[in-house]
Amino acid sequence: MTPVCFYIDGFNLYHALVKFQDDKVKWLDLAALAKRLILPTTETITGIYYFSAYADWLPGPMSRHEQYVSALGATGVDCIMGHFKVKDRGCKACGSKWKTHEEKETDVSIGIHLLNDAYKGQYEKAYLVTRDSDLMPAVRMVRTEFPQKHIVAVAPPLMGHSNDLIGVCQSKKKITPAQINSCLLPQHLYGAAGQIVATRPPEYD
């Protein structure tokens, strides 16, 4: 069986799910989704990695996100969290000033894990769930150092591929709305001792 890993850009995927205009799909079971994307007769999943960051200035969304990360952990998904950086912005024409939040570390973290796992022999095939062309250098390096490894560019649902990214990957795949709707987490997720470790937010019911 071919060992495969999944590298999931949480923000790319979240913005795709928003397009459904149905909040229940945000309670998405990534482990179940991964099983629907592989070739089950020849491939076996050796790792699923979810990359994101908490919007700590938004209490409601952050609380829901924390529950989701706990739920993913209970299903065996490794969650690698970055952070947001506050940036000052301004308008030269009118003099207005405001603050924005810029997500940091996600792209770098995905690239580092993709390359490091290649060196460690964690996969022979990697599914890269994103449409972010900033990952092109990491993909190129994996293909240069490990030409036998296969990288699949996976487009989030209701969004197209990045032409630049699929240009450096060996193949492409697209997540369908039907796959999303059939891969939702249960209301409660349980830990090894039987305790509840995550509960679906009421907004996602």
C-alpha positions as a Markdown table, in Angstrom:
| # | Residue | x | y | z |
|---|---|---|---|---|
| 1 | Met | 0.0 | 0.0 | 0.0 |
| 2 | Thr | 1.2 | 3.5 | -0.8 |
| 3 | Pro | 1.6 | 5.7 | 2.3 |
| 4 | Val | -0.1 | 9.1 | 1.8 |
| 5 | Cys | -0.3 | 12.3 | 3.9 |
| 6 | Phe | -2.7 | 15.2 | 3.8 |
| 7 | Tyr | -1.7 | 18.8 | 4.3 |
| 8 | Ile | -4.8 | 21.0 | 4.7 |
| 9 | Asp | -4.8 | 24.8 | 4.5 |
| 10 | Gly | -7.5 | 25.6 | 7.1 |
| 11 | Phe | -8.2 | 29.1 | 5.8 |
| 12 | Asn | -8.5 | 28.1 | 2.2 |
| 13 | Leu | -10.9 | 25.4 | 3.2 |
| 14 | Tyr | -12.9 | 27.6 | 5.5 |
| 15 | His | -13.5 | 30.3 | 2.9 |
| 16 | Ala | -14.6 | 27.6 | 0.5 |
| 17 | Leu | -17.1 | 26.3 | 3.1 |
| 18 | Val | -18.5 | 29.8 | 3.7 |
| 19 | Lys | -19.7 | 29.7 | 0.0 |
| 20 | Phe | -22.1 | 26.9 | 0.9 |
| 21 | Gln | -24.1 | 29.4 | 3.0 |
| 22 | Asp | -24.9 | 26.5 | 5.4 |
| 23 | Asp | -22.9 | 26.6 | 8.7 |
| 24 | Lys | -23.3 | 22.9 | 9.4 |
| 25 | Val | -20.6 | 22.1 | 6.8 |
| 26 | Lys | -18.0 | 23.9 | 8.9 |
| 27 | Trp | -18.2 | 21.0 | 11.4 |
| 28 | Leu | -16.3 | 18.9 | 8.8 |
| 29 | Asp | -14.7 | 15.6 | 9.5 |
| 30 | Leu | -11.3 | 15.9 | 7.8 |
| 31 | Ala | -10.3 | 12.3 | 8.5 |
| 32 | Ala | -13.5 | 11.0 | 6.8 |
| 33 | Leu | -13.0 | 13.4 | 3.9 |
| 34 | Ala | -9.4 | 12.2 | 3.4 |
| 35 | Lys | -10.6 | 8.6 | 3.1 |
| 36 | Arg | -13.0 | 9.6 | 0.3 |
| 37 | Leu | -10.2 | 11.3 | -1.6 |
| 38 | Ile | -7.6 | 8.5 | -1.6 |
| 39 | Leu | -7.6 | 5.3 | -3.7 |
| 40 | Pro | -8.6 | 2.9 | -0.9 |
| 41 | Thr | -7.4 | -0.3 | -2.7 |
| 42 | Thr | -3.8 | 1.0 | -3.1 |
| 43 | Glu | -3.3 | 3.9 | -0.6 |
| 44 | Thr | -3.2 | 4.1 | 3.2 |
| 45 | Ile | -3.2 | 7.4 | 5.2 |
| 46 | Thr | -0.2 | 7.9 | 7.5 |
| 47 | Gly | -0.9 | 11.5 | 8.5 |
| 48 | Ile | -3.5 | 14.3 | 8.3 |
| 49 | Tyr | -2.3 | 17.8 | 9.1 |
| 50 | Tyr | -4.5 | 20.8 | 9.5 |
| 51 | Phe | -2.9 | 24.3 | 9.5 |
| 52 | Ser | -4.7 | 27.4 | 10.8 |
| 53 | Ala | -4.7 | 30.1 | 13.5 |
| 54 | Tyr | -7.1 | 31.5 | 16.1 |
| 55 | Ala | -8.7 | 34.8 | 15.5 |
| 56 | Asp | -8.3 | 35.8 | 19.1 |
| 57 | Trp | -9.9 | 39.3 | 18.7 |
| 58 | Leu | -13.2 | 37.6 | 17.8 |
| 59 | Pro | -14.4 | 35.7 | 20.9 |
| 60 | Gly | -17.3 | 33.9 | 19.2 |
| 61 | Pro | -15.5 | 32.6 | 16.1 |
| 62 | Met | -12.5 | 31.7 | 18.2 |
| 63 | Ser | -14.5 | 29.6 | 20.7 |
| 64 | Arg | -16.1 | 27.7 | 17.8 |
| 65 | His | -12.7 | 27.2 | 16.2 |
| 66 | Glu | -11.2 | 25.9 | 19.5 |
| 67 | Gln | -14.1 | 23.3 | 19.6 |
| 68 | Tyr | -13.3 | 22.3 | 16.1 |
| 69 | Val | -9.6 | 21.9 | 16.7 |
| 70 | Ser | -10.4 | 19.7 | 19.7 |
| 71 | Ala | -12.8 | 17.7 | 17.6 |
| 72 | Leu | -10.2 | 17.2 | 14.9 |
| 73 | Gly | -7.6 | 16.1 | 17.5 |
| 74 | Ala | -10.1 | 13.5 | 18.7 |
| 75 | Thr | -10.2 | 12.0 | 15.2 |
| 76 | Gly | -6.5 | 11.7 | 14.8 |
| 77 | Val | -5.8 | 14.9 | 12.9 |
| 78 | Asp | -2.6 | 16.8 | 13.8 |
| 79 | Cys | -3.5 | 20.6 | 14.2 |
| 80 | Ile | -0.6 | 23.0 | 13.6 |
| 81 | Met | -1.6 | 26.5 | 14.7 |
| 82 | Gly | 0.0 | 29.7 | 13.6 |
| 83 | His | -1.1 | 33.2 | 14.7 |
| 84 | Phe | -2.3 | 36.6 | 13.5 |
| 85 | Lys | -0.2 | 39.7 | 13.6 |
| 86 | Val | -1.8 | 43.2 | 14.0 |
| 87 | Lys | -0.8 | 45.6 | 11.3 |
| 88 | Asp | -1.5 | 49.3 | 11.1 |
| 89 | Arg | -3.1 | 50.5 | 7.9 |
| 90 | Gly | -3.8 | 54.0 | 6.6 |
| 91 | Cys | -5.2 | 56.0 | 3.7 |
| 92 | Lys | -2.8 | 58.6 | 2.4 |
| 93 | Ala | -5.6 | 60.5 | 0.7 |
| 94 | Cys | -7.9 | 61.0 | 3.7 |
| 95 | Gly | -5.6 | 60.3 | 6.6 |
| 96 | Ser | -7.8 | 57.6 | 8.1 |
| 97 | Lys | -6.0 | 54.9 | 10.1 |
| 98 | Trp | -7.1 | 51.4 | 11.1 |
| 99 | Lys | -5.8 | 48.1 | 12.2 |
| 100 | Thr | -6.0 | 44.8 | 10.3 |
| 101 | His | -5.0 | 41.2 | 11.2 |
| 102 | Glu | -2.6 | 39.2 | 9.0 |
| 103 | Glu | -2.3 | 35.5 | 9.4 |
| 104 | Lys | 1.2 | 34.3 | 9.8 |
| 105 | Glu | 3.1 | 31.0 | 9.6 |
| 106 | Thr | 0.6 | 28.8 | 7.8 |
| 107 | Asp | 2.2 | 28.7 | 4.4 |
| 108 | Val | 5.7 | 28.2 | 5.9 |
| 109 | Ser | 4.4 | 25.5 | 8.3 |
| 110 | Ile | 2.8 | 23.6 | 5.4 |
| 111 | Gly | 5.9 | 23.8 | 3.3 |
| 112 | Ile | 8.2 | 22.7 | 6.2 |
| 113 | His | 6.0 | 19.7 | 7.1 |
| 114 | Leu | 5.7 | 18.7 | 3.4 |
| 115 | Leu | 9.5 | 18.7 | 3.0 |
| 116 | Asn | 10.4 | 17.3 | 6.4 |
| 117 | Asp | 7.9 | 14.4 | 6.0 |
| 118 | Ala | 9.4 | 13.6 | 2.6 |
| 119 | Tyr | 12.8 | 13.3 | 4.1 |
| 120 | Lys | 11.5 | 11.1 | 6.9 |
| 121 | Gly | 9.7 | 8.8 | 4.5 |
| 122 | Gln | 6.3 | 9.6 | 5.9 |
| 123 | Tyr | 4.6 | 9.5 | 2.5 |
| 124 | Glu | 5.0 | 8.5 | -1.1 |
| 125 | Lys | 2.0 | 10.6 | -2.1 |
| 126 | Ala | 0.9 | 13.9 | -0.6 |
| 127 | Tyr | -2.5 | 15.5 | -1.0 |
| 128 | Leu | -2.1 | 19.3 | -0.7 |
| 129 | Val | -5.5 | 20.8 | 0.0 |
| 130 | Thr | -5.1 | 24.4 | -0.9 |
| 131 | Arg | -5.1 | 26.8 | -3.9 |
| 132 | Asp | -2.2 | 28.9 | -2.5 |
| 133 | Ser | 0.6 | 29.3 | -5.0 |
| 134 | Asp | 3.0 | 30.4 | -2.3 |
| 135 | Leu | 3.6 | 26.7 | -1.7 |
| 136 | Met | 5.1 | 26.2 | -5.2 |
| 137 | Pro | 8.8 | 26.4 | -3.9 |
| 138 | Ala | 8.2 | 23.7 | -1.3 |
| 139 | Val | 6.5 | 21.4 | -3.9 |
| 140 | Arg | 9.4 | 22.1 | -6.4 |
| 141 | Met | 12.0 | 21.1 | -3.7 |
| 142 | Val | 10.2 | 17.9 | -2.8 |
| 143 | Arg | 10.0 | 16.9 | -6.5 |
| 144 | Thr | 13.7 | 17.8 | -7.0 |
| 145 | Glu | 14.9 | 15.9 | -4.0 |
| 146 | Phe | 12.4 | 13.0 | -4.2 |
| 147 | Pro | 11.3 | 12.7 | -7.9 |
| 148 | Gln | 9.5 | 9.4 | -7.1 |
| 149 | Lys | 7.1 | 11.1 | -4.7 |
| 150 | His | 3.8 | 12.2 | -6.0 |
| 151 | Ile | 2.1 | 15.6 | -5.1 |
| 152 | Val | -1.6 | 16.1 | -5.7 |
| 153 | Ala | -3.1 | 19.6 | -5.8 |
| 154 | Val | -6.6 | 19.3 | -4.2 |
| 155 | Ala | -8.9 | 22.3 | -4.8 |
| 156 | Pro | -11.3 | 23.1 | -2.0 |
| 157 | Pro | -15.1 | 22.8 | -2.9 |
| 158 | Leu | -16.7 | 25.5 | -4.9 |
| 159 | Met | -13.3 | 27.0 | -5.8 |
| 160 | Gly | -11.0 | 26.5 | -8.7 |
| 161 | His | -7.4 | 25.3 | -8.7 |
| 162 | Ser | -4.4 | 27.6 | -8.7 |
| 163 | Asn | -3.0 | 27.2 | -12.2 |
| 164 | Asp | 0.5 | 28.0 | -10.8 |
| 165 | Leu | 0.2 | 25.3 | -8.1 |
| 166 | Ile | -1.1 | 22.5 | -10.4 |
| 167 | Gly | 1.7 | 23.4 | -12.8 |
| 168 | Val | 4.3 | 22.1 | -10.3 |
| 169 | Cys | 2.2 | 19.1 | -8.9 |
| 170 | Gln | 1.9 | 15.8 | -10.7 |
| 171 | Ser | -1.9 | 15.6 | -10.6 |
| 172 | Lys | -5.0 | 17.4 | -9.4 |
| 173 | Lys | -8.2 | 16.6 | -7.6 |
| 174 | Lys | -11.3 | 18.6 | -6.5 |
| 175 | Ile | -13.4 | 18.2 | -3.4 |
| 176 | Thr | -17.1 | 18.0 | -4.3 |
| 177 | Pro | -20.0 | 19.4 | -2.3 |
| 178 | Ala | -21.4 | 15.9 | -2.0 |
| 179 | Gln | -18.2 | 14.7 | -0.3 |
| 180 | Ile | -18.4 | 17.6 | 2.1 |
| 181 | Asn | -22.0 | 17.0 | 3.0 |
| 182 | Ser | -21.3 | 13.3 | 3.7 |
| 183 | Cys | -18.4 | 14.0 | 6.0 |
| 184 | Leu | -19.7 | 15.8 | 9.0 |
| 185 | Leu | -18.6 | 15.2 | 12.6 |
| 186 | Pro | -21.0 | 14.0 | 15.2 |
| 187 | Gln | -22.4 | 16.3 | 17.9 |
| 188 | His | -20.0 | 15.1 | 20.5 |
| 189 | Leu | -16.4 | 13.9 | 20.2 |
| 190 | Tyr | -14.9 | 11.7 | 23.0 |
| 191 | Gly | -11.5 | 11.1 | 24.4 |
| 192 | Ala | -9.7 | 7.9 | 25.2 |
| 193 | Ala | -11.3 | 7.8 | 28.7 |
| 194 | Gly | -14.8 | 8.3 | 27.3 |
| 195 | Gln | -15.0 | 12.0 | 28.3 |
| 196 | Ile | -16.5 | 14.6 | 25.9 |
| 197 | Val | -13.6 | 16.6 | 24.4 |
| 198 | Ala | -15.6 | 18.7 | 21.8 |
| 199 | Thr | -19.2 | 19.6 | 21.2 |
| 200 | Arg | -20.6 | 20.9 | 18.0 |
| 201 | Pro | -21.4 | 24.6 | 18.4 |
| 202 | Pro | -25.2 | 25.4 | 18.3 |
| 203 | Glu | -24.5 | 27.7 | 15.2 |
| 204 | Tyr | -23.5 | 24.5 | 13.3 |
| 205 | Asp | -26.6 | 22.5 | 14.1 |
